[in-house]
């Protein structure tokens, strides 16, 4: 991994850490618990980045399909009279 992907993975890990702490009210008992959770979140961020980089085409196709279905669903929705 080059430096840019490591930095992006760390930022994604920080975002996962913040989301985890907002959704689940975690009580930490010591610095080791915070460090283990933070390192785990960084690992998840780096794995997610590697997954997206490897399979970017499938994410692009899936996003286009979902966007098309959302557009069709909003277009065919009845307007209140």
MOGITA-V596566 format. One line per field, one symbol per residue. burial: + if it has 9 or more other C-alpha atoms within 8 Angstrom, else -. A space follows every 50 residues. Layout:
burial=???
//
This chain:
burial=----++-+++++++-++---+-----------++--++--+++++++-+- -+------+----------------------
//
